[in-house]
Amino acid sequence: MNVAIIDLGTNTFNILIVKLEKGKPFETLMRTKSAVMLGSEGLLTGYLSDKAFSRSFSILRDYASMIKNFKCVNTIALGTSALRNAQNADHFIAKVKKELGISIVSISEEEETKYIYEGIRRAVPLGNDYELLVDIGGGSNEVLLANNNEILWSESYKLGSARLLETFKPSDPIQATEIKRLYAHFDSLMARFNEVIKQHPVSRIIGSSGAFDSFADMIFQEANNVPIPLNSLYYDFSADQFSKLYYNITHSTREERFLFRGIEGLRLDTIVMSSTFTNYLIMRTGVTNLTQSAFAMSEGIAIELESTLI
Protein backbone atom coordinates (compact mmCIF):
# COMPACT_ATOMS: atom_id res chain seq x y z
CA MET A 1 0.00 0.00 0.00
CA ASN A 2 1.06 3.58 -0.60
CA VAL A 3 1.21 6.07 2.25
CA ALA A 4 1.89 9.82 2.22
CA ILE A 5 3.79 11.44 5.08
CA ILE A 6 3.79 15.23 5.31
CA ASP A 7 6.18 17.06 7.62
CA LEU A 8 4.78 20.56 8.17
CA GLY A 9 7.91 22.38 9.25
CA THR A 10 8.49 26.04 9.94
CA ASN A 11 10.60 26.68 6.82
CA THR A 12 9.40 23.90 4.53
CA PHE A 13 6.59 21.44 4.02
CA ASN A 14 8.03 18.07 3.01
CA ILE A 15 6.06 15.22 1.51
CA LEU A 16 7.29 11.64 1.35
CA ILE A 17 5.24 8.97 -0.43
CA VAL A 18 6.27 5.42 0.33
CA LYS A 19 5.21 1.91 -0.64
CA LEU A 20 4.80 -0.43 2.32
CA GLU A 21 4.86 -4.21 2.04
CA LYS A 22 4.94 -6.75 4.84
CA GLY A 23 8.44 -7.95 5.64
CA LYS A 24 10.16 -5.34 3.47
CA PRO A 25 11.69 -1.93 4.19
CA PHE A 26 9.67 0.96 2.85
CA GLU A 27 10.25 2.02 -0.76
CA THR A 28 10.38 5.71 -1.56
CA LEU A 29 8.09 6.53 -4.49
CA MET A 30 8.36 10.30 -4.36
CA ARG A 31 9.67 13.07 -2.15
CA THR A 32 9.67 16.81 -2.54
CA LYS A 33 9.70 19.95 -0.43
CA SER A 34 8.26 23.43 -0.76
CA ALA A 35 9.28 26.64 0.97
CA VAL A 36 6.47 27.87 3.18
CA MET A 37 8.39 30.13 5.60
CA LEU A 38 5.77 30.07 8.32
CA GLY A 39 8.27 31.81 10.54
CA SER A 40 8.61 34.88 8.33
CA GLU A 41 5.59 36.46 9.98
CA GLY A 42 4.53 36.00 13.58
CA LEU A 43 6.76 33.18 14.79
CA LEU A 44 7.84 35.11 17.86
CA THR A 45 4.34 36.27 18.79
CA GLY A 46 2.71 32.86 18.36
CA TYR A 47 0.23 34.25 15.83
CA LEU A 48 1.02 33.24 12.26
CA SER A 49 -0.07 35.60 9.48
CA ASP A 50 -2.84 35.10 6.95
CA LYS A 51 -0.18 35.25 4.23
CA ALA A 52 1.73 32.38 5.84
CA PHE A 53 -1.41 30.27 6.10
CA SER A 54 -2.34 31.10 2.50
CA ARG A 55 1.06 29.89 1.25
CA SER A 56 0.70 26.78 3.36
CA PHE A 57 -2.77 25.96 2.05
CA SER A 58 -1.65 26.37 -1.56
CA ILE A 59 1.23 23.94 -1.03
CA LEU A 60 -1.00 21.38 0.69
CA ARG A 61 -3.49 21.63 -2.17
CA ASP A 62 -0.70 20.59 -4.55
CA TYR A 63 0.28 17.78 -2.17
CA ALA A 64 -3.34 16.57 -2.07
CA SER A 65 -3.18 16.10 -5.85
CA MET A 66 0.03 14.08 -5.52
CA ILE A 67 -1.59 11.92 -2.84
CA LYS A 68 -4.52 11.24 -5.15
CA ASN A 69 -2.27 10.45 -8.13
CA PHE A 70 -0.29 7.90 -6.10
CA LYS A 71 -3.51 6.37 -4.76
CA CYS A 72 -2.35 6.63 -1.16
CA VAL A 73 -4.52 4.73 1.30
CA ASN A 74 -3.37 6.80 4.24
CA THR A 75 -1.97 10.29 4.80
CA ILE A 76 -0.08 11.31 7.93
CA ALA A 77 0.41 15.07 8.30
CA LEU A 78 2.40 16.24 11.32
CA GLY A 79 2.86 19.81 12.49
CA THR A 80 6.10 20.65 14.28
CA SER A 81 7.38 23.80 16.01
CA ALA A 82 5.49 26.62 14.26
CA LEU A 83 2.09 24.92 14.19
CA ARG A 84 2.67 23.33 17.58
CA ASN A 85 3.10 26.75 19.18
CA ALA A 86 0.80 28.88 17.03
CA GLN A 87 -2.23 30.07 18.98
CA ASN A 88 -4.23 30.63 15.80
CA ALA A 89 -3.55 27.34 13.98
CA ASP A 90 -6.94 25.71 14.70
CA HIS A 91 -8.80 27.50 11.90
CA PHE A 92 -6.10 26.57 9.36
CA ILE A 93 -6.10 22.93 10.47
CA ALA A 94 -9.90 22.79 10.21
CA LYS A 95 -9.88 24.33 6.73
CA VAL A 96 -7.28 21.85 5.47
CA LYS A 97 -9.35 18.96 6.84
CA LYS A 98 -12.61 20.23 5.34
CA GLU A 99 -11.37 21.29 1.90
CA LEU A 100 -8.43 18.96 1.26
CA GLY A 101 -9.26 15.96 3.42
CA ILE A 102 -5.87 16.11 5.16
CA SER A 103 -5.92 15.74 8.95
CA ILE A 104 -3.06 17.63 10.60
CA VAL A 105 -1.83 16.53 14.00
CA SER A 106 0.66 18.59 16.01
CA ILE A 107 3.18 16.21 17.54
CA SER A 108 5.11 16.66 20.75
CA GLU A 109 8.82 17.37 20.92
CA GLU A 110 9.35 13.87 22.34
CA GLU A 111 7.56 12.23 19.40
CA GLU A 112 9.49 14.34 16.91
CA THR A 113 12.76 13.33 18.56
CA LYS A 114 11.85 9.64 18.42
CA TYR A 115 11.05 9.75 14.71
CA ILE A 116 14.23 11.70 13.91
CA TYR A 117 16.28 9.10 15.78
CA GLU A 118 14.67 6.19 13.93
CA GLY A 119 15.20 7.91 10.58
CA ILE A 120 18.87 8.60 11.23
CA ARG A 121 19.46 5.11 12.60
CA ARG A 122 18.13 3.57 9.36
CA ALA A 123 20.32 5.76 7.13
CA VAL A 124 23.57 6.05 9.10
CA PRO A 125 25.49 3.16 10.68
CA LEU A 126 25.59 3.77 14.44
CA GLY A 127 27.65 1.86 16.98
CA ASN A 128 27.77 1.52 20.75
CA ASP A 129 29.47 4.87 21.32
CA TYR A 130 27.16 7.82 21.90
CA GLU A 131 27.06 10.43 19.16
CA LEU A 132 25.39 13.83 18.82
CA LEU A 133 22.35 13.79 16.56
CA VAL A 134 20.81 17.08 15.51
CA ASP A 135 17.87 18.21 13.41
CA ILE A 136 17.97 21.93 12.64
CA GLY A 137 14.53 23.28 11.91
CA GLY A 138 13.04 26.67 11.33
CA GLY A 139 11.39 27.01 14.72
CA SER A 140 13.31 24.59 16.90
CA ASN A 141 16.40 22.39 16.89
CA GLU A 142 16.24 18.85 18.22
CA VAL A 143 19.48 17.69 19.86
CA LEU A 144 20.03 14.07 20.92
CA LEU A 145 22.79 12.04 22.51
CA ALA A 146 22.29 8.51 21.19
CA ASN A 147 23.81 5.29 19.94
CA ASN A 148 22.38 2.36 17.98
CA ASN A 149 20.55 1.08 21.04
CA GLU A 150 19.03 4.10 22.75
CA ILE A 151 18.58 7.81 23.17
CA LEU A 152 20.49 8.71 26.31
CA TRP A 153 19.42 12.37 26.40
CA SER A 154 17.52 14.79 24.21
CA GLU A 155 16.28 18.36 24.27
CA SER A 156 14.35 20.65 21.96
CA TYR A 157 15.68 24.20 21.73
CA LYS A 158 13.77 27.13 20.27
CA LEU A 159 16.82 28.07 18.23
CA GLY A 160 15.58 27.26 14.74
CA SER A 161 16.99 29.24 11.85
CA ALA A 162 13.81 31.20 11.08
CA ARG A 163 13.30 32.04 14.76
CA LEU A 164 16.91 33.28 15.03
CA LEU A 165 16.56 35.39 11.88
CA GLU A 166 13.41 37.04 13.20
CA THR A 167 14.95 37.58 16.64
CA PHE A 168 18.40 38.87 15.72
CA LYS A 169 17.91 40.31 12.21
CA PRO A 170 21.63 40.01 11.31
CA SER A 171 23.49 42.19 8.83
CA ASP A 172 24.23 40.96 5.32
CA PRO A 173 26.86 39.62 5.57
CA ILE A 174 26.62 38.81 9.26
CA GLN A 175 29.19 40.58 11.45
CA ALA A 176 31.58 38.97 13.95
CA THR A 177 29.93 40.83 16.83
CA GLU A 178 26.55 39.41 15.80
CA ILE A 179 27.95 35.88 15.76
CA LYS A 180 29.29 36.41 19.29
CA ARG A 181 25.81 37.51 20.37
CA LEU A 182 24.38 34.31 18.91
CA TYR A 183 26.94 32.14 20.71
CA ALA A 184 26.12 33.92 23.99
CA HIS A 185 22.43 33.29 23.32
CA PHE A 186 23.10 29.61 22.72
CA ASP A 187 25.13 29.37 25.91
CA SER A 188 22.33 30.98 27.92
CA LEU A 189 19.80 28.37 26.75
CA MET A 190 22.02 25.30 26.43
CA ALA A 191 23.71 25.00 29.82
CA ARG A 192 22.36 21.47 30.29
CA PHE A 193 23.65 20.45 26.84
CA ASN A 194 27.14 21.60 27.75
CA GLU A 195 26.99 19.65 31.00
CA VAL A 196 25.88 16.48 29.20
CA ILE A 197 28.64 16.78 26.59
CA LYS A 198 31.27 17.10 29.31
CA GLN A 199 29.97 13.92 30.94
CA HIS A 200 29.60 12.05 27.63
CA PRO A 201 32.13 13.29 25.04
CA VAL A 202 31.26 12.57 21.40
CA SER A 203 33.45 12.25 18.32
CA ARG A 204 30.83 12.92 15.64
CA ILE A 205 27.82 15.10 14.89
CA ILE A 206 25.11 13.62 12.67
CA GLY A 207 22.66 16.07 11.13
CA SER A 208 19.40 14.96 9.57
CA SER A 209 18.18 16.35 6.29
CA GLY A 210 17.36 20.09 6.02
CA ALA A 211 20.35 22.38 6.39
CA PHE A 212 22.71 19.40 6.58
CA ASP A 213 21.59 18.41 3.06
CA SER A 214 22.86 21.77 1.86
CA PHE A 215 26.10 21.51 3.86
CA ALA A 216 26.78 18.07 2.39
CA ASP A 217 25.93 19.01 -1.19
CA MET A 218 28.01 22.19 -1.08
CA ILE A 219 31.03 20.35 0.31
CA PHE A 220 30.56 17.43 -2.10
CA GLN A 221 30.31 19.74 -5.13
CA GLU A 222 33.40 21.64 -4.03
CA ALA A 223 35.35 18.36 -4.02
CA ASN A 224 33.75 16.59 -6.99
CA ASN A 225 32.20 19.28 -9.23
CA VAL A 226 28.93 17.30 -9.38
CA PRO A 227 25.89 17.17 -7.09
CA ILE A 228 25.74 14.57 -4.34
CA PRO A 229 24.03 11.37 -5.64
CA LEU A 230 20.28 11.35 -5.06
CA ASN A 231 20.38 7.80 -3.69
CA SER A 232 23.01 8.63 -1.07
CA LEU A 233 21.79 7.76 2.43
CA TYR A 234 24.55 9.66 4.20
CA TYR A 235 27.67 11.67 3.55
CA ASP A 236 30.69 12.09 5.82
CA PHE A 237 32.74 15.28 5.95
CA SER A 238 35.31 16.74 8.29
CA ALA A 239 35.08 19.65 10.70
CA ASP A 240 37.82 21.31 8.65
CA GLN A 241 35.70 21.07 5.50
CA PHE A 242 32.74 22.54 7.37
CA SER A 243 34.93 25.32 8.78
CA LYS A 244 35.86 26.41 5.27
CA LEU A 245 32.22 26.32 4.22
CA TYR A 246 31.16 28.27 7.30
CA TYR A 247 33.72 30.97 6.55
CA ASN A 248 32.33 31.35 3.04
CA ILE A 249 28.73 31.48 4.26
CA THR A 250 29.36 34.08 6.93
CA HIS A 251 31.57 36.25 4.72
CA SER A 252 29.13 36.43 1.82
CA THR A 253 26.00 38.41 1.05
CA ARG A 254 22.70 36.82 0.13
CA GLU A 255 23.35 37.74 -3.50
CA GLU A 256 26.76 36.07 -3.40
CA ARG A 257 25.36 32.94 -1.74
CA PHE A 258 22.91 32.63 -4.61
CA LEU A 259 25.89 31.67 -6.77
CA PHE A 260 27.16 28.96 -4.40
CA ARG A 261 26.87 25.47 -5.85
CA GLY A 262 24.71 23.08 -3.85
CA ILE A 263 22.70 25.58 -1.82
CA GLU A 264 18.93 25.49 -2.07
CA GLY A 265 17.27 28.81 -2.84
CA LEU A 266 14.97 28.47 0.15
CA ARG A 267 18.03 28.40 2.46
CA LEU A 268 19.85 31.51 1.22
CA ASP A 269 18.94 33.38 4.41
CA THR A 270 18.44 30.65 6.98
CA ILE A 271 21.73 28.88 6.25
CA VAL A 272 23.60 31.67 8.03
CA MET A 273 21.77 30.80 11.25
CA SER A 274 21.84 27.02 10.82
CA SER A 275 25.57 27.00 10.01
CA THR A 276 26.31 29.23 13.01
CA PHE A 277 24.42 26.84 15.28
CA THR A 278 26.32 23.90 13.78
CA ASN A 279 29.63 25.69 14.27
CA TYR A 280 28.67 26.30 17.91
CA LEU A 281 28.09 22.57 18.38
CA ILE A 282 31.47 21.79 16.84
CA MET A 283 33.22 24.26 19.14
CA ARG A 284 31.51 22.94 22.27
CA THR A 285 32.01 19.25 21.46
CA GLY A 286 35.40 19.44 19.74
CA VAL A 287 34.33 16.88 17.13
CA THR A 288 36.41 16.38 14.01
CA ASN A 289 33.82 14.48 11.97
CA LEU A 290 30.28 15.19 10.78
CA THR A 291 27.74 13.14 8.86
CA GLN A 292 24.68 14.17 6.90
CA SER A 293 21.72 11.79 7.08
CA ALA A 294 19.30 11.80 4.16
CA PHE A 295 16.63 10.38 6.47
CA ALA A 296 14.86 12.39 9.14
CA MET A 297 11.45 12.50 10.81
CA SER A 298 9.34 11.42 7.82
CA GLU A 299 11.44 8.32 7.26
CA GLY A 300 11.23 7.56 10.97
CA ILE A 301 7.45 7.53 10.68
CA ALA A 302 7.67 5.21 7.65
CA ILE A 303 9.85 2.85 9.70
CA GLU A 304 7.27 2.77 12.47
CA LEU A 305 4.55 2.01 9.92
CA GLU A 306 6.57 -0.98 8.68
CA SER A 307 6.12 -2.64 12.05
CA THR A 308 2.32 -2.23 11.95
CA LEU A 309 1.84 -4.32 8.81
CA ILE A 310 0.13 -7.65 9.45
C-alpha positions as CSV (number, residue, x, y, z in Angstrom):
1,M,0.0,0.0,0.0
2,N,1.1,3.6,-0.6
3,V,1.2,6.1,2.3
4,A,1.9,9.8,2.2
5,I,3.8,11.4,5.1
6,I,3.8,15.2,5.3
7,D,6.2,17.1,7.6
8,L,4.8,20.6,8.2
9,G,7.9,22.4,9.2
10,T,8.5,26.0,9.9
11,N,10.6,26.7,6.8
12,T,9.4,23.9,4.5
13,F,6.6,21.4,4.0
14,N,8.0,18.1,3.0
15,I,6.1,15.2,1.5
16,L,7.3,11.6,1.3
17,I,5.2,9.0,-0.4
18,V,6.3,5.4,0.3
19,K,5.2,1.9,-0.6
20,L,4.8,-0.4,2.3
21,E,4.9,-4.2,2.0
22,K,4.9,-6.8,4.8
23,G,8.4,-8.0,5.6
24,K,10.2,-5.3,3.5
25,P,11.7,-1.9,4.2
26,F,9.7,1.0,2.8
27,E,10.3,2.0,-0.8
28,T,10.4,5.7,-1.6
29,L,8.1,6.5,-4.5
30,M,8.4,10.3,-4.4
31,R,9.7,13.1,-2.2
32,T,9.7,16.8,-2.5
33,K,9.7,19.9,-0.4
34,S,8.3,23.4,-0.8
35,A,9.3,26.6,1.0
36,V,6.5,27.9,3.2
37,M,8.4,30.1,5.6
38,L,5.8,30.1,8.3
39,G,8.3,31.8,10.5
40,S,8.6,34.9,8.3
41,E,5.6,36.5,10.0
42,G,4.5,36.0,13.6
43,L,6.8,33.2,14.8
44,L,7.8,35.1,17.9
45,T,4.3,36.3,18.8
46,G,2.7,32.9,18.4
47,Y,0.2,34.3,15.8
48,L,1.0,33.2,12.3
49,S,-0.1,35.6,9.5
50,D,-2.8,35.1,7.0
51,K,-0.2,35.2,4.2
52,A,1.7,32.4,5.8
53,F,-1.4,30.3,6.1
54,S,-2.3,31.1,2.5
55,R,1.1,29.9,1.3
56,S,0.7,26.8,3.4
57,F,-2.8,26.0,2.0
58,S,-1.6,26.4,-1.6
59,I,1.2,23.9,-1.0
60,L,-1.0,21.4,0.7
61,R,-3.5,21.6,-2.2
62,D,-0.7,20.6,-4.5
63,Y,0.3,17.8,-2.2
64,A,-3.3,16.6,-2.1
65,S,-3.2,16.1,-5.8
66,M,0.0,14.1,-5.5
67,I,-1.6,11.9,-2.8
68,K,-4.5,11.2,-5.2
69,N,-2.3,10.4,-8.1
70,F,-0.3,7.9,-6.1
71,K,-3.5,6.4,-4.8
72,C,-2.3,6.6,-1.2
73,V,-4.5,4.7,1.3
74,N,-3.4,6.8,4.2
75,T,-2.0,10.3,4.8
76,I,-0.1,11.3,7.9
77,A,0.4,15.1,8.3
78,L,2.4,16.2,11.3
79,G,2.9,19.8,12.5
80,T,6.1,20.7,14.3
81,S,7.4,23.8,16.0
82,A,5.5,26.6,14.3
83,L,2.1,24.9,14.2
84,R,2.7,23.3,17.6
85,N,3.1,26.7,19.2
86,A,0.8,28.9,17.0
87,Q,-2.2,30.1,19.0
88,N,-4.2,30.6,15.8
89,A,-3.6,27.3,14.0
90,D,-6.9,25.7,14.7
91,H,-8.8,27.5,11.9
92,F,-6.1,26.6,9.4
93,I,-6.1,22.9,10.5
94,A,-9.9,22.8,10.2
95,K,-9.9,24.3,6.7
96,V,-7.3,21.9,5.5
97,K,-9.4,19.0,6.8
98,K,-12.6,20.2,5.3
99,E,-11.4,21.3,1.9
100,L,-8.4,19.0,1.3
101,G,-9.3,16.0,3.4
102,I,-5.9,16.1,5.2
103,S,-5.9,15.7,8.9
104,I,-3.1,17.6,10.6
105,V,-1.8,16.5,14.0
106,S,0.7,18.6,16.0
107,I,3.2,16.2,17.5
108,S,5.1,16.7,20.8
109,E,8.8,17.4,20.9
110,E,9.4,13.9,22.3
111,E,7.6,12.2,19.4
112,E,9.5,14.3,16.9
113,T,12.8,13.3,18.6
114,K,11.8,9.6,18.4
115,Y,11.1,9.7,14.7
116,I,14.2,11.7,13.9
117,Y,16.3,9.1,15.8
118,E,14.7,6.2,13.9
119,G,15.2,7.9,10.6
120,I,18.9,8.6,11.2
121,R,19.5,5.1,12.6
122,R,18.1,3.6,9.4
123,A,20.3,5.8,7.1
124,V,23.6,6.1,9.1
125,P,25.5,3.2,10.7
126,L,25.6,3.8,14.4
127,G,27.7,1.9,17.0
128,N,27.8,1.5,20.8
129,D,29.5,4.9,21.3
130,Y,27.2,7.8,21.9
131,E,27.1,10.4,19.2
132,L,25.4,13.8,18.8
133,L,22.4,13.8,16.6
134,V,20.8,17.1,15.5
135,D,17.9,18.2,13.4
136,I,18.0,21.9,12.6
137,G,14.5,23.3,11.9
138,G,13.0,26.7,11.3
139,G,11.4,27.0,14.7
140,S,13.3,24.6,16.9
141,N,16.4,22.4,16.9
142,E,16.2,18.8,18.2
143,V,19.5,17.7,19.9
144,L,20.0,14.1,20.9
145,L,22.8,12.0,22.5
146,A,22.3,8.5,21.2
147,N,23.8,5.3,19.9
148,N,22.4,2.4,18.0
149,N,20.5,1.1,21.0
150,E,19.0,4.1,22.7
151,I,18.6,7.8,23.2
152,L,20.5,8.7,26.3
153,W,19.4,12.4,26.4
154,S,17.5,14.8,24.2
155,E,16.3,18.4,24.3
156,S,14.4,20.6,22.0
157,Y,15.7,24.2,21.7
158,K,13.8,27.1,20.3
159,L,16.8,28.1,18.2
160,G,15.6,27.3,14.7
161,S,17.0,29.2,11.8
162,A,13.8,31.2,11.1
163,R,13.3,32.0,14.8
164,L,16.9,33.3,15.0
165,L,16.6,35.4,11.9
166,E,13.4,37.0,13.2
167,T,15.0,37.6,16.6
168,F,18.4,38.9,15.7
169,K,17.9,40.3,12.2
170,P,21.6,40.0,11.3
171,S,23.5,42.2,8.8
172,D,24.2,41.0,5.3
173,P,26.9,39.6,5.6
174,I,26.6,38.8,9.3
175,Q,29.2,40.6,11.4
176,A,31.6,39.0,14.0
177,T,29.9,40.8,16.8
178,E,26.5,39.4,15.8
179,I,28.0,35.9,15.8
180,K,29.3,36.4,19.3
181,R,25.8,37.5,20.4
182,L,24.4,34.3,18.9
183,Y,26.9,32.1,20.7
184,A,26.1,33.9,24.0
185,H,22.4,33.3,23.3
186,F,23.1,29.6,22.7
187,D,25.1,29.4,25.9
188,S,22.3,31.0,27.9
189,L,19.8,28.4,26.8
190,M,22.0,25.3,26.4
191,A,23.7,25.0,29.8
192,R,22.4,21.5,30.3
193,F,23.7,20.4,26.8
194,N,27.1,21.6,27.7
195,E,27.0,19.6,31.0
196,V,25.9,16.5,29.2
197,I,28.6,16.8,26.6
198,K,31.3,17.1,29.3
199,Q,30.0,13.9,30.9
200,H,29.6,12.1,27.6
201,P,32.1,13.3,25.0
202,V,31.3,12.6,21.4
203,S,33.5,12.3,18.3
204,R,30.8,12.9,15.6
205,I,27.8,15.1,14.9
206,I,25.1,13.6,12.7
207,G,22.7,16.1,11.1
208,S,19.4,15.0,9.6
209,S,18.2,16.3,6.3
210,G,17.4,20.1,6.0
211,A,20.4,22.4,6.4
212,F,22.7,19.4,6.6
213,D,21.6,18.4,3.1
214,S,22.9,21.8,1.9
215,F,26.1,21.5,3.9
216,A,26.8,18.1,2.4
217,D,25.9,19.0,-1.2
218,M,28.0,22.2,-1.1
219,I,31.0,20.3,0.3
220,F,30.6,17.4,-2.1
221,Q,30.3,19.7,-5.1
222,E,33.4,21.6,-4.0
223,A,35.3,18.4,-4.0
224,N,33.8,16.6,-7.0
225,N,32.2,19.3,-9.2
226,V,28.9,17.3,-9.4
227,P,25.9,17.2,-7.1
228,I,25.7,14.6,-4.3
229,P,24.0,11.4,-5.6
230,L,20.3,11.4,-5.1
231,N,20.4,7.8,-3.7
232,S,23.0,8.6,-1.1
233,L,21.8,7.8,2.4
234,Y,24.6,9.7,4.2
235,Y,27.7,11.7,3.5
236,D,30.7,12.1,5.8
237,F,32.7,15.3,5.9
238,S,35.3,16.7,8.3
239,A,35.1,19.6,10.7
240,D,37.8,21.3,8.6
241,Q,35.7,21.1,5.5
242,F,32.7,22.5,7.4
243,S,34.9,25.3,8.8
244,K,35.9,26.4,5.3
245,L,32.2,26.3,4.2
246,Y,31.2,28.3,7.3
247,Y,33.7,31.0,6.6
248,N,32.3,31.3,3.0
249,I,28.7,31.5,4.3
250,T,29.4,34.1,6.9
251,H,31.6,36.3,4.7
252,S,29.1,36.4,1.8
253,T,26.0,38.4,1.1
254,R,22.7,36.8,0.1
255,E,23.3,37.7,-3.5
256,E,26.8,36.1,-3.4
257,R,25.4,32.9,-1.7
258,F,22.9,32.6,-4.6
259,L,25.9,31.7,-6.8
260,F,27.2,29.0,-4.4
261,R,26.9,25.5,-5.9
262,G,24.7,23.1,-3.8
263,I,22.7,25.6,-1.8
264,E,18.9,25.5,-2.1
265,G,17.3,28.8,-2.8
266,L,15.0,28.5,0.2
267,R,18.0,28.4,2.5
268,L,19.8,31.5,1.2
269,D,18.9,33.4,4.4
270,T,18.4,30.7,7.0
271,I,21.7,28.9,6.2
272,V,23.6,31.7,8.0
273,M,21.8,30.8,11.2
274,S,21.8,27.0,10.8
275,S,25.6,27.0,10.0
276,T,26.3,29.2,13.0
277,F,24.4,26.8,15.3
278,T,26.3,23.9,13.8
279,N,29.6,25.7,14.3
280,Y,28.7,26.3,17.9
281,L,28.1,22.6,18.4
282,I,31.5,21.8,16.8
283,M,33.2,24.3,19.1
284,R,31.5,22.9,22.3
285,T,32.0,19.3,21.5
286,G,35.4,19.4,19.7
287,V,34.3,16.9,17.1
288,T,36.4,16.4,14.0
289,N,33.8,14.5,12.0
290,L,30.3,15.2,10.8
291,T,27.7,13.1,8.9
292,Q,24.7,14.2,6.9
293,S,21.7,11.8,7.1
294,A,19.3,11.8,4.2
295,F,16.6,10.4,6.5
296,A,14.9,12.4,9.1
297,M,11.4,12.5,10.8
298,S,9.3,11.4,7.8
299,E,11.4,8.3,7.3
300,G,11.2,7.6,11.0
301,I,7.4,7.5,10.7
302,A,7.7,5.2,7.7
303,I,9.9,2.8,9.7
304,E,7.3,2.8,12.5
305,L,4.5,2.0,9.9
306,E,6.6,-1.0,8.7
307,S,6.1,-2.6,12.1
308,T,2.3,-2.2,11.9
309,L,1.8,-4.3,8.8
310,I,0.1,-7.7,9.4
